[in-house]
Amino acid sequence: FKVRHTDGSFRGGPAYYMARGLRSRTLGVVFAGLTIFTCGFSIIMVQSNAVAGVIGPGSPLDLPPSIAAAVLVGLAALVI
């Protein structure tokens, strides 16, 4: 169910399989939207929680949660 483009490359994946294989464009669009939401928000929250756990209370650095959050915001601001 992959699609070949004029430059010879292919496009495909789960959303294409749902739209073309199952013939349900709606299911493909919903899956793609949920994937974008998950990658954009949920995964970032899990990673931030892991980093805050490493530098937060009970760790060798033993930073208060507000300071750990400020460090994460500062590092993210540098990247953005």
FIFILO-875872 format. One record per atom (N, C-alpha, C, O): x, z, y; atom name; residue in three letters; residue number from 1. Coordinates in steps of 0.2 Angstrom, whole numbers, plus 5000, padded with zeros to 4 digits. Atoms other than C-alpha are relative to their C-alpha. Last residue first. Layout:
FIFILO-875872
<c1->X	c3->Z	c2->Y	a->CA	r->ALA	k->NUM>
...
END
This chain:
FIFILO-875872
<c1->5005	c3->5004	c2->4997	a->N	r->ILE	k->80>
<c1->5069	c3->5104	c2->5131	a->CA	r->ILE	k->80>
<c1->5003	c3->4997	c2->5007	a->C	r->ILE	k->80>
<c1->4999	c3->4994	c2->5010	a->O	r->ILE	k->80>
<c1->5001	c3->5006	c2->5004	a->N	r->VAL	k->79>
<c1->5085	c3->5110	c2->5122	a->CA	r->VAL	k->79>
<c1->4995	c3->4996	c2->5003	a->C	r->VAL	k->79>
<c1->4996	c3->4990	c2->5004	a->O	r->VAL	k->79>
<c1->4994	c3->5004	c2->4999	a->N	r->LEU	k->78>
<c1->5090	c3->5123	c2->5136	a->CA	r->LEU	k->78>
<c1->4999	c3->4993	c2->4996	a->C	r->LEU	k->78>
<c1->5002	c3->4988	c2->4998	a->O	r->LEU	k->78>
<c1->5000	c3->5003	c2->4994	a->N	r->ALA	k->77>
<c1->5072	c3->5129	c2->5137	a->CA	r->ALA	k->77>
<c1->5006	c3->4995	c2->5001	a->C	r->ALA	k->77>
<c1->5006	c3->4990	c2->5004	a->O	r->ALA	k->77>
<c1->5005	c3->5006	c2->5001	a->N	r->ALA	k->76>
<c1->5071	c3->5132	c2->5118	a->CA	r->ALA	k->76>
<c1->5000	c3->4996	c2->5007	a->C	r->ALA	k->76>
<c1->5000	c3->4990	c2->5007	a->O	r->ALA	k->76>
<c1->4996	c3->5005	c2->5004	a->N	r->LEU	k->75>
<c1->5087	c3->5143	c2->5120	a->CA	r->LEU	k->75>
<c1->4995	c3->4994	c2->4999	a->C	r->LEU	k->75>
<c1->4998	c3->4988	c2->5000	a->O	r->LEU	k->75>
<c1->4994	c3->5002	c2->4997	a->N	r->GLY	k->74>
<c1->5079	c3->5153	c2->5134	a->CA	r->GLY	k->74>
<c1->5004	c3->4994	c2->4996	a->C	r->GLY	k->74>
<c1->5005	c3->4989	c2->4999	a->O	r->GLY	k->74>
<c1->5003	c3->5004	c2->4995	a->N	r->VAL	k->73>
<c1->5062	c3->5155	c2->5125	a->CA	r->VAL	k->73>
<c1->5006	c3->4996	c2->5004	a->C	r->VAL	k->73>
<c1->5006	c3->4991	c2->5006	a->O	r->VAL	k->73>
<c1->5003	c3->5006	c2->5003	a->N	r->LEU	k->72>
<c1->5071	c3->5161	c2->5110	a->CA	r->LEU	k->72>
<c1->4997	c3->4995	c2->5005	a->C	r->LEU	k->72>
<c1->4998	c3->4989	c2->5005	a->O	r->LEU	k->72>
<c1->4995	c3->5004	c2->5002	a->N	r->VAL	k->71>
<c1->5081	c3->5173	c2->5120	a->CA	r->VAL	k->71>
<c1->4998	c3->4994	c2->4997	a->C	r->VAL	k->71>
<c1->5001	c3->4989	c2->4998	a->O	r->VAL	k->71>
<c1->4997	c3->5003	c2->4994	a->N	r->ALA	k->70>
<c1->5066	c3->5179	c2->5129	a->CA	r->ALA	k->70>
<c1->5006	c3->4996	c2->4998	a->C	r->ALA	k->70>
<c1->5007	c3->4991	c2->5001	a->O	r->ALA	k->70>
<c1->5004	c3->5005	c2->4997	a->N	r->ALA	k->69>
<c1->5057	c3->5182	c2->5113	a->CA	r->ALA	k->69>
<c1->5003	c3->4996	c2->5006	a->C	r->ALA	k->69>
<c1->5003	c3->4990	c2->5006	a->O	r->ALA	k->69>
<c1->4999	c3->5006	c2->5005	a->N	r->ALA	k->68>
<c1->5071	c3->5192	c2->5106	a->CA	r->ALA	k->68>
<c1->4996	c3->4994	c2->5002	a->C	r->ALA	k->68>
<c1->4998	c3->4989	c2->5001	a->O	r->ALA	k->68>
<c1->4993	c3->5004	c2->4999	a->N	r->ILE	k->67>
<c1->5071	c3->5202	c2->5122	a->CA	r->ILE	k->67>
<c1->5001	c3->4995	c2->4995	a->C	r->ILE	k->67>
<c1->5004	c3->4989	c2->4997	a->O	r->ILE	k->67>
<c1->5001	c3->5004	c2->4993	a->N	r->SER	k->66>
<c1->5052	c3->5206	c2->5121	a->CA	r->SER	k->66>
<c1->5007	c3->4996	c2->5001	a->C	r->SER	k->66>
<c1->5007	c3->4991	c2->5004	a->O	r->SER	k->66>
<c1->5004	c3->5007	c2->5001	a->N	r->PRO	k->65>
<c1->5054	c3->5210	c2->5102	a->CA	r->PRO	k->65>
<c1->5000	c3->4996	c2->5007	a->C	r->PRO	k->65>
<c1->5000	c3->4990	c2->5006	a->O	r->PRO	k->65>
<c1->5008	c3->4999	c2->4999	a->N	r->PRO	k->64>
<c1->5067	c3->5224	c2->5106	a->CA	r->PRO	k->64>
<c1->4997	c3->4993	c2->4999	a->C	r->PRO	k->64>
<c1->5000	c3->4988	c2->5001	a->O	r->PRO	k->64>
<c1->5003	c3->5001	c2->4994	a->N	r->LEU	k->63>
<c1->5085	c3->5219	c2->5100	a->CA	r->LEU	k->63>
<c1->4992	c3->5001	c2->5000	a->C	r->LEU	k->63>
<c1->4989	c3->5000	c2->4995	a->O	r->LEU	k->63>
<c1->5005	c3->4995	c2->4998	a->N	r->ASP	k->62>
<c1->5093	c3->5227	c2->5085	a->CA	r->ASP	k->62>
<c1->4997	c3->4999	c2->5007	a->C	r->ASP	k->62>
<c1->4996	c3->5004	c2->5011	a->O	r->ASP	k->62>
<c1->5001	c3->5000	c2->4992	a->N	r->LEU	k->61>
<c1->5108	c3->5216	c2->5085	a->CA	r->LEU	k->61>
<c1->4995	c3->5005	c2->5002	a->C	r->LEU	k->61>
<c1->4996	c3->5007	c2->5008	a->O	r->LEU	k->61>
<c1->4994	c3->4997	c2->4997	a->N	r->PRO	k->60>
<c1->5112	c3->5221	c2->5067	a->CA	r->PRO	k->60>
<c1->5000	c3->5000	c2->5007	a->C	r->PRO	k->60>
<c1->5003	c3->5004	c2->5011	a->O	r->PRO	k->60>
<c1->4994	c3->5005	c2->5001	a->N	r->SER	k->59>
<c1->5094	c3->5218	c2->5062	a->CA	r->SER	k->59>
<c1->5006	c3->5003	c2->5003	a->C	r->SER	k->59>
<c1->5006	c3->5008	c2->5007	a->O	r->SER	k->59>
<c1->4997	c3->4999	c2->5007	a->N	r->GLY	k->58>
<c1->5081	c3->5232	c2->5061	a->CA	r->GLY	k->58>
<c1->5005	c3->4995	c2->4998	a->C	r->GLY	k->58>
<c1->5008	c3->4996	c2->4992	a->O	r->GLY	k->58>
<c1->4999	c3->4994	c2->5002	a->N	r->PRO	k->57>
<c1->5072	c3->5226	c2->5077	a->CA	r->PRO	k->57>
<c1->5002	c3->5001	c2->4992	a->C	r->PRO	k->57>
<c1->4999	c3->4997	c2->4988	a->O	r->PRO	k->57>
<c1->5004	c3->4995	c2->4997	a->N	r->GLY	k->56>
<c1->5075	c3->5208	c2->5082	a->CA	r->GLY	k->56>
<c1->5001	c3->5007	c2->4997	a->C	r->GLY	k->56>
<c1->5007	c3->5008	c2->4994	a->O	r->GLY	k->56>
<c1->4997	c3->4997	c2->4994	a->N	r->ILE	k->55>
<c1->5089	c3->5196	c2->5080	a->CA	r->ILE	k->55>
<c1->4996	c3->5006	c2->5002	a->C	r->ILE	k->55>
<c1->4998	c3->5009	c2->5007	a->O	r->ILE	k->55>
<c1->4993	c3->4999	c2->5001	a->N	r->VAL	k->54>
<c1->5086	c3->5190	c2->5062	a->CA	r->VAL	k->54>
<c1->5003	c3->5004	c2->5006	a->C	r->VAL	k->54>
<c1->5008	c3->5008	c2->5005	a->O	r->VAL	k->54>
<c1->4999	c3->4995	c2->5005	a->N	r->GLY	k->53>
<c1->5067	c3->5193	c2->5062	a->CA	r->GLY	k->53>
<c1->5008	c3->5002	c2->5000	a->C	r->GLY	k->53>
<c1->5010	c3->5007	c2->4998	a->O	r->GLY	k->53>
<c1->5001	c3->4993	c2->4997	a->N	r->ALA	k->52>
<c1->5066	c3->5184	c2->5079	a->CA	r->ALA	k->52>
<c1->5001	c3->5005	c2->4995	a->C	r->ALA	k->52>
<c1->5003	c3->5011	c2->4997	a->O	r->ALA	k->52>
<c1->4994	c3->4998	c2->4995	a->N	r->VAL	k->51>
<c1->5075	c3->5169	c2->5071	a->CA	r->VAL	k->51>
<c1->4999	c3->5007	c2->5003	a->C	r->VAL	k->51>
<c1->5003	c3->5011	c2->5003	a->O	r->VAL	k->51>
<c1->4994	c3->4999	c2->5004	a->N	r->ALA	k->50>
<c1->5062	c3->5169	c2->5056	a->CA	r->ALA	k->50>
<c1->5006	c3->5002	c2->5004	a->C	r->ALA	k->50>
<c1->5010	c3->5007	c2->5003	a->O	r->ALA	k->50>
<c1->5001	c3->4993	c2->5003	a->N	r->ASN	k->49>
<c1->5047	c3->5171	c2->5068	a->CA	r->ASN	k->49>
<c1->5007	c3->5002	c2->4995	a->C	r->ASN	k->49>
<c1->5009	c3->5008	c2->4995	a->O	r->ASN	k->49>
<c1->4999	c3->4995	c2->4995	a->N	r->SER	k->48>
<c1->5054	c3->5156	c2->5078	a->CA	r->SER	k->48>
<c1->4999	c3->5007	c2->4997	a->C	r->SER	k->48>
<c1->5003	c3->5012	c2->4999	a->O	r->SER	k->48>
<c1->4993	c3->4999	c2->4999	a->N	r->GLN	k->47>
<c1->5055	c3->5146	c2->5062	a->CA	r->GLN	k->47>
<c1->5002	c3->5005	c2->5006	a->C	r->GLN	k->47>
<c1->5007	c3->5009	c2->5005	a->O	r->GLN	k->47>
<c1->4996	c3->4997	c2->5006	a->N	r->VAL	k->46>
<c1->5038	c3->5150	c2->5056	a->CA	r->VAL	k->46>
<c1->5007	c3->5001	c2->5002	a->C	r->VAL	k->46>
<c1->5010	c3->5006	c2->5000	a->O	r->VAL	k->46>
<c1->5002	c3->4992	c2->5000	a->N	r->MET	k->45>
<c1->5030	c3->5147	c2->5074	a->CA	r->MET	k->45>
<c1->5004	c3->5003	c2->4994	a->C	r->MET	k->45>
<c1->5007	c3->5009	c2->4995	a->O	r->MET	k->45>
<c1->4996	c3->4997	c2->4994	a->N	r->ILE	k->44>
<c1->5039	c3->5130	c2->5075	a->CA	r->ILE	k->44>
<c1->4999	c3->5007	c2->5000	a->C	r->ILE	k->44>
<c1->5004	c3->5011	c2->5001	a->O	r->ILE	k->44>
<c1->4993	c3->4999	c2->5002	a->N	r->ILE	k->43>
<c1->5032	c3->5125	c2->5058	a->CA	r->ILE	k->43>
<c1->5005	c3->5003	c2->5005	a->C	r->ILE	k->43>
<c1->5009	c3->5007	c2->5003	a->O	r->ILE	k->43>
<c1->4999	c3->4995	c2->5006	a->N	r->SER	k->42>
<c1->5015	c3->5129	c2->5063	a->CA	r->SER	k->42>
<c1->5007	c3->5001	c2->4998	a->C	r->SER	k->42>
<c1->5009	c3->5006	c2->4997	a->O	r->SER	k->42>
<c1->5001	c3->4993	c2->4998	a->N	r->PHE	k->41>
<c1->5015	c3->5120	c2->5080	a->CA	r->PHE	k->41>
<c1->5001	c3->5005	c2->4994	a->C	r->PHE	k->41>
<c1->5005	c3->5010	c2->4996	a->O	r->PHE	k->41>
<c1->4999	c3->4998	c2->4993	a->N	r->GLY	k->40>
<c1->5021	c3->5103	c2->5081	a->CA	r->GLY	k->40>
<c1->4999	c3->5007	c2->5001	a->C	r->GLY	k->40>
<c1->5002	c3->5009	c2->5006	a->O	r->GLY	k->40>
<c1->4993	c3->5001	c2->4999	a->N	r->CYS	k->39>
<c1->5023	c3->5099	c2->5062	a->CA	r->CYS	k->39>
<c1->5001	c3->5003	c2->5008	a->C	r->CYS	k->39>
<c1->5007	c3->5005	c2->5009	a->O	r->CYS	k->39>
<c1->4996	c3->4996	c2->5004	a->N	r->THR	k->38>
<c1->5006	c3->5106	c2->5058	a->CA	r->THR	k->38>
<c1->5007	c3->5000	c2->5002	a->C	r->THR	k->38>
<c1->5011	c3->5005	c2->5003	a->O	r->THR	k->38>
<c1->5001	c3->4993	c2->4998	a->N	r->PHE	k->37>
<c1->4997	c3->5098	c2->5072	a->CA	r->PHE	k->37>
<c1->5005	c3->5005	c2->4997	a->C	r->PHE	k->37>
<c1->5008	c3->5009	c2->5000	a->O	r->PHE	k->37>
<c1->4997	c3->4999	c2->4994	a->N	r->ILE	k->36>
<c1->5005	c3->5081	c2->5068	a->CA	r->ILE	k->36>
<c1->4999	c3->5007	c2->5003	a->C	r->ILE	k->36>
<c1->5004	c3->5010	c2->5006	a->O	r->ILE	k->36>
<c1->4993	c3->5000	c2->5001	a->N	r->THR	k->35>
<c1->5001	c3->5083	c2->5050	a->CA	r->THR	k->35>
<c1->5004	c3->5001	c2->5007	a->C	r->THR	k->35>
<c1->5008	c3->5005	c2->5007	a->O	r->THR	k->35>
<c1->4998	c3->4993	c2->5002	a->N	r->LEU	k->34>
<c1->4983	c3->5088	c2->5054	a->CA	r->LEU	k->34>
<c1->5008	c3->5000	c2->4999	a->C	r->LEU	k->34>
<c1->5010	c3->5006	c2->5000	a->O	r->LEU	k->34>
<c1->5001	c3->4995	c2->4995	a->N	r->GLY	k->33>
<c1->4981	c3->5072	c2->5064	a->CA	r->GLY	k->33>
<c1->5002	c3->5007	c2->4998	a->C	r->GLY	k->33>
<c1->5005	c3->5010	c2->5002	a->O	r->GLY	k->33>
<c1->4995	c3->5001	c2->4995	a->N	r->ALA	k->32>
<c1->4989	c3->5061	c2->5051	a->CA	r->ALA	k->32>
<c1->4999	c3->5005	c2->5006	a->C	r->ALA	k->32>
<c1->5004	c3->5007	c2->5008	a->O	r->ALA	k->32>
<c1->4994	c3->4998	c2->5002	a->N	r->PHE	k->31>
<c1->4977	c3->5068	c2->5038	a->CA	r->PHE	k->31>
<c1->5006	c3->5000	c2->5005	a->C	r->PHE	k->31>
<c1->5010	c3->5004	c2->5005	a->O	r->PHE	k->31>
<c1->5000	c3->4993	c2->5000	a->N	r->VAL	k->30>
<c1->4962	c3->5066	c2->5049	a->CA	r->VAL	k->30>
<c1->5007	c3->5003	c2->4997	a->C	r->VAL	k->30>
<c1->5009	c3->5008	c2->5000	a->O	r->VAL	k->30>
<c1->4999	c3->4998	c2->4993	a->N	r->VAL	k->29>
<c1->4967	c3->5048	c2->5052	a->CA	r->VAL	k->29>
<c1->5000	c3->5008	c2->5001	a->C	r->VAL	k->29>
<c1->5004	c3->5010	c2->5004	a->O	r->VAL	k->29>
<c1->4993	c3->5001	c2->4998	a->N	r->GLY	k->28>
<c1->4970	c3->5044	c2->5034	a->CA	r->GLY	k->28>
<c1->5001	c3->5003	c2->5007	a->C	r->GLY	k->28>
<c1->5006	c3->5006	c2->5008	a->O	r->GLY	k->28>
<c1->4996	c3->4995	c2->5003	a->N	r->LEU	k->27>
<c1->4953	c3->5053	c2->5029	a->CA	r->LEU	k->27>
<c1->5007	c3->4999	c2->5002	a->C	r->LEU	k->27>
<c1->5011	c3->5004	c2->5003	a->O	r->LEU	k->27>
<c1->5001	c3->4994	c2->4997	a->N	r->THR	k->26>
<c1->4944	c3->5042	c2->5042	a->CA	r->THR	k->26>
<c1->5004	c3->5006	c2->4997	a->C	r->THR	k->26>
<c1->5007	c3->5010	c2->5000	a->O	r->THR	k->26>
<c1->4996	c3->5000	c2->4994	a->N	r->ARG	k->25>
<c1->4952	c3->5026	c2->5036	a->CA	r->ARG	k->25>
<c1->4999	c3->5007	c2->5003	a->C	r->ARG	k->25>
<c1->5004	c3->5010	c2->5006	a->O	r->ARG	k->25>
<c1->5003	c3->4995	c2->4996	a->N	r->SER	k->24>
<c1->4945	c3->5029	c2->5019	a->CA	r->SER	k->24>
<c1->5004	c3->5001	c2->5006	a->C	r->SER	k->24>
<c1->5009	c3->5005	c2->5006	a->O	r->SER	k->24>
<c1->5005	c3->5004	c2->4995	a->N	r->ARG	k->23>
<c1->4948	c3->5014	c2->5008	a->CA	r->ARG	k->23>
<c1->4996	c3->5005	c2->5004	a->C	r->ARG	k->23>
<c1->4990	c3->5004	c2->5005	a->O	r->ARG	k->23>
<c1->5006	c3->4996	c2->5001	a->N	r->LEU	k->22>
<c1->4956	c3->5026	c2->4995	a->CA	r->LEU	k->22>
<c1->4995	c3->4996	c2->5004	a->C	r->LEU	k->22>
<c1->4989	c3->4998	c2->5003	a->O	r->LEU	k->22>
<c1->5001	c3->4999	c2->5007	a->N	r->GLY	k->21>
<c1->4971	c3->5014	c2->4993	a->CA	r->GLY	k->21>
<c1->4993	c3->5003	c2->4999	a->C	r->GLY	k->21>
<c1->4990	c3->5001	c2->4994	a->O	r->GLY	k->21>
<c1->5000	c3->5006	c2->5004	a->N	r->ARG	k->20>
<c1->4971	c3->5007	c2->5011	a->CA	r->ARG	k->20>
<c1->4998	c3->5001	c2->4993	a->C	r->ARG	k->20>
<c1->4994	c3->4997	c2->4990	a->O	r->ARG	k->20>
<c1->5004	c3->5005	c2->4997	a->N	r->ALA	k->19>
<c1->4967	c3->5022	c2->5022	a->CA	r->ALA	k->19>
<c1->4999	c3->4994	c2->4996	a->C	r->ALA	k->19>
<c1->4994	c3->4991	c2->4996	a->O	r->ALA	k->19>
<c1->5007	c3->4997	c2->5000	a->N	r->MET	k->18>
<c1->4972	c3->5036	c2->5010	a->CA	r->MET	k->18>
<c1->4996	c3->4994	c2->5003	a->C	r->MET	k->18>
<c1->4990	c3->4993	c2->5001	a->O	r->MET	k->18>
<c1->5003	c3->5000	c2->5007	a->N	r->TYR	k->17>
<c1->4988	c3->5027	c2->5005	a->CA	r->TYR	k->17>
<c1->4993	c3->5002	c2->5000	a->C	r->TYR	k->17>
<c1->4988	c3->4999	c2->4997	a->O	r->TYR	k->17>
<c1->5001	c3->5006	c2->5002	a->N	r->TYR	k->16>
<c1->4992	c3->5023	c2->5023	a->CA	r->TYR	k->16>
<c1->4997	c3->4999	c2->4993	a->C	r->TYR	k->16>
<c1->4992	c3->4995	c2->4992	a->O	r->TYR	k->16>
<c1->5006	c3->5002	c2->4996	a->N	r->ALA	k->15>
<c1->4990	c3->5041	c2->5028	a->CA	r->ALA	k->15>
<c1->4998	c3->4993	c2->4998	a->C	r->ALA	k->15>
<c1->4992	c3->4991	c2->4998	a->O	r->ALA	k->15>
<c1->5006	c3->4997	c2->5002	a->N	r->PRO	k->14>
<c1->5001	c3->5046	c2->5014	a->CA	r->PRO	k->14>
<c1->4994	c3->4998	c2->5004	a->C	r->PRO	k->14>
<c1->4989	c3->4996	c2->5001	a->O	r->PRO	k->14>
<c1->5000	c3->4992	c2->5000	a->N	r->GLY	k->13>
<c1->5015	c3->5035	c2->5018	a->CA	r->GLY	k->13>
<c1->4993	c3->5002	c2->4998	a->C	r->GLY	k->13>
<c1->4989	c3->4998	c2->4997	a->O	r->GLY	k->13>
<c1->5004	c3->4997	c2->5005	a->N	r->GLY	k->12>
<c1->5018	c3->5017	c2->5024	a->CA	r->GLY	k->12>
<c1->5000	c3->5007	c2->5000	a->C	r->GLY	k->12>
<c1->5003	c3->5010	c2->5004	a->O	r->GLY	k->12>
<c1->5003	c3->4993	c2->4997	a->N	r->ARG	k->11>
<c1->5028	c3->5006	c2->5035	a->CA	r->ARG	k->11>
<c1->4995	c3->5002	c2->4994	a->C	r->ARG	k->11>
<c1->4992	c3->4998	c2->4991	a->O	r->ARG	k->11>
<c1->5007	c3->4998	c2->5003	a->N	r->PHE	k->10>
<c1->5040	c3->4993	c2->5029	a->CA	r->PHE	k->10>
<c1->4998	c3->5006	c2->5003	a->C	r->PHE	k->10>
<c1->5001	c3->5010	c2->5006	a->O	r->PHE	k->10>
<c1->5001	c3->4993	c2->5001	a->N	r->SER	k->9>
<c1->5054	c3->4983	c2->5038	a->CA	r->SER	k->9>
<c1->4993	c3->5002	c2->4997	a->C	r->SER	k->9>
<c1->4989	c3->4998	c2->4998	a->O	r->SER	k->9>
<c1->4998	c3->4998	c2->5007	a->N	r->GLY	k->8>
<c1->5057	c3->4965	c2->5036	a->CA	r->GLY	k->8>
<c1->4999	c3->5007	c2->4998	a->C	r->GLY	k->8>
<c1->5000	c3->5009	c2->4993	a->O	r->GLY	k->8>
<c1->4993	c3->4999	c2->5000	a->N	r->ASP	k->7>
<c1->5057	c3->4961	c2->5055	a->CA	r->ASP	k->7>
<c1->5003	c3->5002	c2->4993	a->C	r->ASP	k->7>
<c1->5009	c3->5003	c2->4992	a->O	r->ASP	k->7>
<c1->4996	c3->5007	c2->4999	a->N	r->THR	k->6>
<c1->5040	c3->4953	c2->5054	a->CA	r->THR	k->6>
<c1->5007	c3->5001	c2->5000	a->C	r->THR	k->6>
<c1->5011	c3->4996	c2->4998	a->O	r->THR	k->6>
<c1->5001	c3->5003	c2->4993	a->N	r->HIS	k->5>
<c1->5032	c3->4969	c2->5047	a->CA	r->HIS	k->5>
<c1->5005	c3->4994	c2->5000	a->C	r->HIS	k->5>
<c1->5008	c3->4992	c2->4996	a->O	r->HIS	k->5>
<c1->4993	c3->5003	c2->4997	a->N	r->ARG	k->4>
<c1->5029	c3->4973	c2->5029	a->CA	r->ARG	k->4>
<c1->4999	c3->4997	c2->5007	a->C	r->ARG	k->4>
<c1->4994	c3->4994	c2->5008	a->O	r->ARG	k->4>
<c1->5001	c3->5006	c2->4996	a->N	r->VAL	k->3>
<c1->5014	c3->4985	c2->5025	a->CA	r->VAL	k->3>
<c1->5007	c3->4998	c2->5003	a->C	r->VAL	k->3>
<c1->5011	c3->5001	c2->5005	a->O	r->VAL	k->3>
<c1->4996	c3->5001	c2->4995	a->N	r->LYS	k->2>
<c1->5015	c3->4998	c2->5011	a->CA	r->LYS	k->2>
<c1->4999	c3->4993	c2->5004	a->C	r->LYS	k->2>
<c1->4996	c3->4989	c2->5001	a->O	r->LYS	k->2>
<c1->5004	c3->5000	c2->4994	a->N	r->PHE	k->1>
<c1->5000	c3->5000	c2->5000	a->CA	r->PHE	k->1>
<c1->5004	c3->5000	c2->5006	a->C	r->PHE	k->1>
<c1->5002	c3->5001	c2->5012	a->O	r->PHE	k->1>
END
